Amino acid sequence: MTTRLQGIGVCAGIAFGKVHIVDRRRLTAPHYHVAPELRAKEVERFERAVFASEEQLKEFRARALEAGMPQVELLLGAHGMILRDHAFYDACKDRILKEGQNAEWALKDTTRGLKAAFDRLEQDYFRERRSDVDIVGDRVLRNLVGVETELLDHLSEDAVVVAYDLSPADMVSLAKYSARGFVTESGGRTSHTAILARALGVPSVVSATRIMQLAGSGDEIILDGGTGELLLRPSASMASRYRGRARRLRLEQKALLADRLLPAETSDGVRIELLGNIEVSGEVESVLLYGGQGIGLYRTEFLPIESPGVAGAEAHHAAYQRVVDAVGDRPLTIRTLDLGADKNLPFASPTGDLVPSWTPERGHPSNPALGLRAIRLSLRDEPLFREQLEGILLASATKRVRLLLPFVTAVEELRRSREIIAELSRKLESEGRPHDPNLPVGVMIETPAAAWIADLLAKEADFFAIGTNDLVQYVLATDRGNEEVAYLYRPCHPALLRILDSVCRAAAVHGRPVSICGEMAGDPFHSPLLVGLGLRSLSMTARAIPLVKRMIRKLSLAECQDFAKTALGLATAGEVEQALAESLRRWAPDLFGAD
């Protein structure tokens, strides 16, 4: 009998195959107290397990590099850093020495505490980092009790890997043995599993509840990495329908990619710049594959994926230089850290210690969306901010790099940032180190405050980038993650359209370019509105680029401008959406025609 499950699709594509279960059941760990005179030896036993884990990770890192998987190699390096981090390594030893716990007990309690700390974080990406702690803890535990970790070796040609979670080491095997796809019961859109799946291009679904309970090795399975749908033991008719759908998707993707070298140009000759949003350097290749003209937003808060515990200007420079080299002669916009109370991922200080944006001593803020984050946090922790800025300056020697400041709400924040950049530029000049002394500095327009002083910011900023994800939330006082009010999160709301219009007009007065880098940019439904309001640069996920390009090539600027004027006069989001849908059925019937 067919079982249908719903997970989260994280890498598009439809895969057909047979279930290959990876079931790493939790090990039974002994719990007992160690006599004071034996605690030093117990610490030695723990240290030997950590050392063995390090050696294993080194081996996997070498295999990852041989397989051409730099992202996996870097993630394994992050796990190596967790092994020696004070919050993990020293905490385990303290539990042994001070509380008399045996090594396994100390490890379990320390791991549980770290995972609980991540669980309190409010953004998915940072909350999902708890899985890295879990994987590291499991590896040390297996070395303590002498149980080897099962490797994903010798997969069959039609294997679809099904597991509770997958580690970066597993990814080495997945790449080597070419699994058709994989499914995990844990994880989310920004888990390391999801990020690596996209890098490998393997159709994948995460957060598939009960898959480990319902799937059996050898079961036929169909997974849709776009919709997140899973079919266990599908009927012949279901399999036939999905094979037909897979053929259509391949043809559609092939057609879209065939146009990737064509310009994103309206029918009356207006060029629209289409750029990509990235979180790690490995995503640059995908942006270029899908026809992106450069990188419009490099989110550096995800830097730990590539450079665990990055500390110092030189380390920042090395990380950004990888992206600069991958982008080539195309533009690159690097956003400074958008960390804060809801993104408590720690970064290494100059001493090597990890510095979180909040601590239990300070307490978790009650309203993190309005708290100490992004540029506010950077200006408070200025030494760390200077390290990042100097790294960006060093990477700007090609003069294709732009610097973007997030969550600016006051001109003073821009002015102070510029002062620091100027000081660092003079320092580099005196040292004879190449950089762009005129590095363009822009601000994110993602709060009502920034929108309403756009005319003032435009006098001192070199460019604007509108972040609609936060802007919609703040303008409409609506948390899109709250299901009870998610219906109010509508980008076509008249308030947002009027703000976009006023920001574009303010920028035009001072000749400042404006881009948009929120999810709204990657939705072809909104393309006529954005073009009509004056946007000429859109930045989005790589896979959204071909469809948005096709949409733009069907539009004329005159039609878009006329529609924008009409939309600005409408009273509700529903009226705007209905009018836009009717227009799109005329302009692009193949994309928005009747079903």
C-alpha positions in Angstrom: 0.0 0.0 0.0 1.3 3.5 -0.9 2.3 5.8 1.9 2.4 9.5 1.1 4.6 11.8 3.3 5.3 15.5 3.2 8.7 17.0 4.1 10.6 20.1 3.0 12.1 20.0 -0.4 15.6 21.5 -0.4 17.0 20.5 -3.8 14.7 20.3 -6.7 14.3 17.2 -8.9 12.3 14.0 -8.9 14.2 10.9 -7.9 13.0 7.2 -8.3 14.8 4.4 -6.5 14.9 2.0 -3.6 15.3 2.9 0.1 18.7 2.5 1.6 18.3 2.9 5.4 21.1 4.4 7.5 20.0 3.8 11.0 22.5 5.0 13.6 20.6 4.1 16.7 21.6 5.9 19.8 24.4 4.2 21.8 23.9 3.1 25.3 26.3 5.1 27.4 27.3 4.1 30.9 26.7 6.6 33.7 28.7 6.4 36.9 30.7 8.5 39.3 34.5 8.4 39.2 36.5 8.5 42.4 38.6 11.7 42.8 41.9 9.8 42.5 40.8 8.3 39.1 39.4 11.5 37.5 42.7 12.5 35.8 42.8 9.1 34.0 39.1 9.5 33.0 40.0 12.9 31.4 42.9 11.1 29.6 40.4 8.6 28.2 38.1 11.4 27.0 41.1 13.2 25.4 42.1 10.0 23.6 38.6 9.8 22.1 38.7 13.4 21.0 42.1 12.8 19.4 40.8 9.7 17.6 37.8 11.8 16.4 40.2 14.4 15.1 42.2 11.9 13.1 39.0 10.5 11.6 37.8 13.9 10.6 41.2 14.6 9.0 40.9 11.5 6.9 37.4 12.5 5.8 38.6 16.0 5.0 41.2 14.6 2.7 38.7 12.3 1.0 36.3 15.3 0.6 39.0 17.3 -1.2 39.9 14.4 -3.4 36.2 14.1 -4.4 36.1 17.9 -5.3 33.9 18.8 -2.3 35.4 21.9 -0.6 32.2 22.7 1.2 32.1 19.3 2.8 35.8 19.6 3.7 35.1 23.0 5.4 32.1 21.6 7.3 34.3 18.7 8.6 36.8 21.4 9.7 34.0 23.1 11.6 33.3 19.8 13.4 37.0 19.6 14.3 36.8 23.1 15.8 33.8 22.1 17.9 35.9 19.2 19.3 38.4 21.7 20.8 36.0 24.6 21.6 35.9 25.6 25.2 32.1 25.2 25.4 32.5 21.5 24.4 36.0 20.3 25.2 36.6 22.1 28.5 33.0 21.7 29.7 33.3 17.9 29.3 36.6 17.9 31.3 35.1 20.1 34.0 32.2 17.7 34.5 34.7 14.8 34.9 37.0 16.6 37.2 34.6 18.7 39.3 31.4 16.6 39.3 33.0 13.2 39.0 31.0 12.1 36.0 32.4 9.4 33.7 33.5 10.6 30.2 30.3 9.3 28.5 28.0 10.9 31.0 29.9 14.2 30.8 29.8 14.1 27.0 26.1 13.4 27.0 25.3 16.2 29.4 27.5 18.7 27.6 26.1 17.9 24.2 22.5 18.1 25.6 23.2 21.6 27.1 24.7 22.9 23.8 21.8 21.6 21.8 19.4 23.2 24.2 21.1 26.6 23.7 20.7 26.3 20.0 17.1 25.3 20.4 16.4 28.7 22.0 17.5 30.5 18.9 14.7 31.9 16.7 16.1 31.6 13.2 16.0 28.2 11.5 19.6 28.3 10.3 21.1 28.9 13.7 18.8 26.6 15.5 19.7 23.8 13.1 23.4 24.1 14.0 22.5 21.8 17.0 22.8 18.9 14.5 26.5 19.6 14.2 26.9 19.3 17.9 25.0 16.1 17.8 27.2 14.6 15.1 30.4 15.6 16.9 29.1 14.2 20.2 28.1 10.9 18.5 31.6 10.5 17.0 33.4 11.1 20.3 30.9 8.7 22.0 31.6 6.0 19.5 35.3 6.3 20.1 34.8 6.2 23.9 32.7 2.9 23.7 34.6 1.4 20.8 31.8 1.3 18.2 32.7 2.3 14.7 30.5 4.7 12.7 28.8 3.1 9.7 29.9 4.5 6.5 27.8 5.1 3.4 29.9 2.8 1.1 28.9 0.6 -1.8 25.5 2.1 -2.4 23.5 0.5 -5.2 22.9 2.4 -8.4 19.2 3.1 -7.5 19.8 3.9 -3.9 17.8 6.7 -2.2 19.4 7.2 1.2 16.9 7.5 4.1 18.3 8.5 7.5 17.4 10.5 10.6 20.3 12.9 9.7 23.4 12.8 7.6 26.8 14.1 8.5 29.3 15.9 6.2 31.3 12.6 6.2 28.3 10.9 4.8 28.3 13.4 1.9 31.7 12.3 0.8 30.2 8.8 0.2 27.1 10.2 -1.3 29.2 12.1 -3.9 31.4 9.0 -4.5 28.6 6.5 -5.0 26.0 8.9 -6.7 22.9 8.2 -4.7 19.7 9.1 -6.6 18.6 11.3 -3.7 18.3 11.4 0.0 15.7 11.9 2.7 16.2 12.8 6.4 13.7 12.9 9.2 15.5 15.9 10.8 16.8 19.2 9.4 15.3 22.3 7.7 15.9 24.5 4.7 19.2 25.8 6.1 20.5 22.7 7.8 24.0 21.5 6.7 22.3 18.6 5.0 20.2 20.9 2.9 23.1 23.2 2.0 25.3 20.4 0.9 22.4 18.8 -1.0 22.1 21.9 -3.1 25.8 22.0 -3.6 25.8 18.4 -4.9 22.6 18.9 -6.9 21.0 15.8 -5.4 17.2 15.8 -5.2 16.6 15.9 -1.4 13.9 16.2 1.2 14.4 16.9 4.9 12.1 17.1 7.9 10.2 14.0 6.7 8.4 13.0 9.9 8.2 9.3 10.6 10.1 8.3 7.5 12.4 6.1 9.6 9.4 4.3 11.1 7.6 3.8 7.8 10.3 3.0 5.3 12.0 -0.3 4.9 15.2 -1.1 3.0 14.5 -2.0 -0.6 11.1 -0.2 -0.7 10.4 1.6 -3.9 10.4 5.4 -3.3 9.7 8.5 -5.3 10.9 11.9 -3.9 10.1 15.3 -5.2 12.9 17.7 -4.0 10.9 20.7 -5.2 7.6 20.1 -3.4 9.0 17.9 -0.5 6.5 15.1 -1.4 7.5 11.4 -0.8 5.8 8.3 -2.0 6.7 5.0 -0.4 5.8 1.9 -2.3 4.0 3.8 -5.1 1.5 2.1 -7.4 2.3 1.6 -11.1 -0.1 4.4 -12.0 1.5 6.8 -9.5 5.0 6.0 -10.7 3.8 6.6 -14.3 2.4 10.0 -13.5 5.6 11.1 -11.7 7.8 9.9 -14.5 5.7 12.0 -16.9 6.1 15.0 -14.5 9.8 14.4 -14.3 10.1 14.5 -18.1 8.2 17.7 -18.3 10.3 19.3 -15.5 13.5 18.3 -17.4 12.2 19.8 -20.6 11.2 23.0 -18.9 14.5 23.3 -17.1 16.4 22.7 -20.3 14.3 25.4 -22.1 15.0 27.9 -19.3 18.7 27.1 -19.2 18.9 27.5 -23.0 18.0 31.1 -22.5 20.6 31.7 -19.7 23.0 33.7 -21.9 20.2 35.9 -23.3 20.0 39.3 -21.7 17.3 40.1 -19.1 15.8 42.8 -21.4 12.3 44.1 -21.7 10.6 44.0 -25.2 11.3 47.7 -25.5 15.1 47.3 -24.8 15.5 48.1 -21.1 18.1 45.9 -19.4 17.4 44.5 -15.9 20.3 43.2 -13.9 19.7 39.7 -12.5 22.0 38.7 -9.7 22.2 35.9 -7.2 21.9 35.6 -3.4 24.5 33.3 -1.8 25.4 32.0 1.6 28.6 30.1 0.8 31.1 30.4 -2.0 30.1 27.1 -3.5 26.8 28.6 -4.6 28.5 31.0 -7.0 28.8 28.3 -9.6 25.1 27.7 -9.5 24.3 31.4 -9.9 26.4 31.6 -13.0 25.0 28.3 -14.4 21.5 29.7 -14.1 22.4 32.9 -15.9 23.1 35.3 -13.0 25.3 38.3 -13.8 27.0 38.4 -10.5 26.3 38.3 -6.8 23.9 40.8 -5.4 23.9 39.6 -1.8 26.6 37.6 -0.1 25.3 36.9 3.4 28.4 36.7 5.6 26.6 35.6 8.7 26.8 32.1 7.1 30.6 32.3 7.0 31.0 29.6 9.7 29.9 27.1 7.0 33.1 27.9 5.1 35.5 29.3 7.6 34.8 27.9 11.1 35.7 30.3 13.9 37.0 32.9 11.4 39.1 35.4 13.3 41.2 38.3 12.1 41.3 40.4 9.0 43.5 37.9 7.1 41.0 35.1 7.7 38.1 37.2 6.5 40.1 38.2 3.5 40.8 34.6 2.6 37.1 33.7 2.9 36.0 36.6 0.7 38.8 36.1 -1.8 37.3 32.7 -2.5 34.1 34.3 -3.6 35.9 37.1 -5.5 37.8 34.4 -7.5 34.7 32.4 -8.2 32.7 35.4 -9.4 35.5 36.5 -11.8 34.9 39.8 -13.5 31.3 40.1 -12.3 30.0 42.4 -9.5 29.9 41.2 -5.9 28.1 42.8 -3.0 29.3 41.6 0.4 26.9 42.3 3.3 28.5 42.7 6.8 27.3 40.4 9.5 23.6 40.4 10.1 23.9 38.7 13.4 21.9 39.5 16.4 19.6 38.3 19.2 17.7 36.0 16.8 21.0 34.8 15.2 23.3 34.0 18.0 25.9 32.1 16.0 29.3 32.7 17.7 32.3 34.1 15.9 35.9 33.8 17.0 37.5 36.7 18.8 41.2 37.6 18.3 42.0 35.3 21.2 40.3 32.3 19.6 37.3 32.3 22.0 33.9 32.2 20.5 31.9 35.4 21.1 28.1 35.1 21.0 25.8 38.1 20.4 24.1 37.4 23.7 24.9 35.2 26.7 22.8 33.6 29.4 24.2 36.2 31.8 22.8 39.0 29.7 19.6 37.1 29.1 17.7 36.4 25.9 15.9 39.5 24.6 12.1 39.3 24.7 11.7 40.8 21.2 14.8 39.9 19.2 13.5 41.3 15.9 13.8 44.8 17.5 17.0 44.1 19.5 20.8 44.2 19.2 21.4 42.9 15.7 23.3 43.6 12.4 24.9 47.1 12.2 24.0 47.8 15.9 25.9 44.8 17.0 28.8 45.5 14.7 29.2 49.0 16.0 29.0 47.8 19.6 31.7 45.1 19.0 33.9 47.4 16.9 37.1 45.4 17.0 35.4 42.4 15.3 33.6 44.8 12.9 37.0 46.2 11.9 38.4 42.8 11.2 35.6 42.1 8.8 35.8 45.5 7.1 39.5 45.1 6.6 39.0 41.7 5.1 36.4 43.1 2.7 38.7 46.0 1.8 41.6 43.6 1.0 39.2 41.6 -1.2 38.1 44.7 -3.0 41.4 45.2 -4.9 39.7 44.1 -8.1 37.3 47.1 -7.7 34.3 44.9 -8.4 33.3 44.6 -4.7 30.6 46.6 -3.0 30.0 46.7 0.8 26.5 46.6 2.2 25.4 47.5 5.7 22.4 45.7 7.1 19.6 47.0 9.3 20.5 50.7 9.1 18.0 52.9 10.8 20.0 56.1 11.3 22.4 58.2 9.2 24.9 58.1 12.2 25.3 54.4 11.7 26.3 54.9 8.1 28.6 57.8 9.0 30.5 55.8 11.7 30.9 52.9 9.4 32.4 55.1 6.7 34.8 56.6 9.3 36.0 53.2 10.2 36.4 52.2 6.6 38.3 55.3 5.8 40.7 54.7 8.8 41.3 51.1 7.6 41.9 52.3 4.1 44.5 54.7 5.2 46.2 52.0 7.2 46.3 49.6 4.2 47.6 52.4 2.1 50.4 53.0 4.5 51.2 49.3 4.4 51.2 49.3 0.6 48.4 46.7 0.5 46.1 46.7 -2.6 42.5 47.6 -2.0 39.8 49.8 -3.4 40.1 53.2 -1.6 36.7 54.2 -3.0 34.9 51.0 -2.0 31.2 51.6 -2.7 29.2 51.5 0.6 25.5 50.9 0.5 22.7 50.4 3.0 19.9 47.9 3.3 16.5 49.5 3.2 14.6 47.0 5.4 12.9 49.1 8.1 10.3 51.9 7.9 13.0 54.2 9.4 15.4 53.6 6.6 12.6 54.0 4.0 11.5 57.3 5.4 15.0 58.8 5.5 16.0 57.4 2.2 16.5 60.9 0.8 19.0 61.6 3.6 20.7 58.2 3.3 21.0 58.7 -0.5 23.2 61.8 0.1 25.8 59.7 1.9 25.3 56.1 0.7 26.6 54.9 -2.7 23.7 52.5 -3.3 20.6 51.0 -1.8 19.5 47.3 -1.5 15.9 46.8 -0.5 15.4 43.8 1.7 11.7 43.0 1.3 11.7 40.0 3.7 12.2 42.2 6.7 10.6 45.3 5.2 7.3 43.6 4.7 7.4 42.3 8.2 8.2 45.6 9.9 5.8 47.7 7.7 2.9 45.4 8.2 3.7 44.4 11.8 3.4 40.8 10.7 5.6 37.9 11.6 5.5 35.7 8.5 6.6 32.8 10.7 3.5 33.1 12.8 0.8 31.0 11.2 -2.0 33.0 12.8 -1.0 36.2 11.0 0.8 34.8 8.0 -2.1 35.7 5.8 -1.3 39.4 6.4 2.2 39.0 5.0 1.5 40.3 1.5 4.1 42.1 -0.6 1.4 43.7 -2.7 0.1 45.7 0.2 -0.4 49.4 -0.8 1.8 50.5 2.2 4.8 48.5 0.8 4.3 49.6 -2.8 4.2 53.3 -1.7 7.4 52.7 0.3 9.2 51.1 -2.7 8.0 54.0 -4.9 9.3 56.6 -2.5 12.7 54.9 -2.0 13.2 54.6 -5.7 12.4 58.2 -6.2 14.7 59.4 -3.4 17.5 57.3 -4.9 16.9 58.7 -8.4 17.2 62.3 -7.2 20.8 61.6 -6.1 21.6 59.2 -8.9 22.0 56.2 -6.5 21.4 52.7 -7.9 18.8 50.6 -6.2 18.5 46.8 -6.1 16.1 44.5 -4.4 17.3 41.3 -2.7 14.3 39.8 -0.8 12.1 36.9 -1.9 9.9 39.3 -3.8 12.7 39.7 -6.4 12.7 36.0 -7.2 9.0 35.7 -7.8 8.1 36.4 -11.5 4.6 37.4 -10.4 6.0 40.6 -8.9 8.4 41.4 -11.7 6.1 43.9 -13.6 5.5 45.8 -10.4 9.2 46.0 -9.5 10.3 47.1 -13.0 7.4 49.6 -13.2 8.4 51.1 -9.8 11.9 51.8 -11.1 13.9 48.7 -10.0 16.6 47.8 -12.5 18.6 45.3 -10.4 17.0 42.2 -8.8 18.9 39.6 -6.7 17.5 36.2 -5.9 18.3 32.5 -5.4 20.0 30.9 -8.4 17.1 28.7 -9.4 14.7 31.7 -9.6 16.9 33.5 -12.2 15.8 31.7 -15.5 12.0 32.1 -14.8 12.3 35.8 -13.8 14.5 36.4 -16.9 11.8 34.8 -19.1 9.1 37.0 -17.4 11.1 40.2 -18.0 11.7 39.4 -21.7 7.9 39.3 -22.1 7.3 42.7 -20.6 7.6 46.2 -21.9 8.8 49.0 -19.6 5.8 51.2 -20.7 3.3 48.5 -19.7 5.1 48.0 -16.3 5.1 51.7 -15.6 1.5 52.1 -16.4 0.6 49.2 -14.3 2.7 50.5 -11.3 0.8 53.8 -11.5 -2.5 51.9 -11.4 -1.4 49.7 -8.5 -0.3 52.7 -6.4 -3.9 53.9 -6.6 -5.5 50.7 -5.4 -6.7 50.3 -1.8 -6.0 46.7 -0.9 -3.4 44.0 -1.5 -6.1 41.8 -2.9 -7.0 44.4 -5.5 -3.4 44.8 -6.6 -2.9 41.0 -6.8 -6.1 40.6 -8.9 -5.1 43.4 -11.3 -1.6 42.0 -11.6 -2.9 38.4 -12.3 -5.2 39.7 -15.0 -2.4 41.7 -16.7 0.0 38.7 -16.5 -2.5 36.5 -18.3 -2.3 38.9 -21.2 1.5 39.6 -21.1 2.7 36.0 -20.3 -0.1 33.5 -21.0 2.4 30.6 -21.1 3.5 31.4 -17.5 0.3 32.8 -15.9 -2.5 31.5 -18.2 -5.6 29.8 -17.0 -5.1 26.2 -15.8 
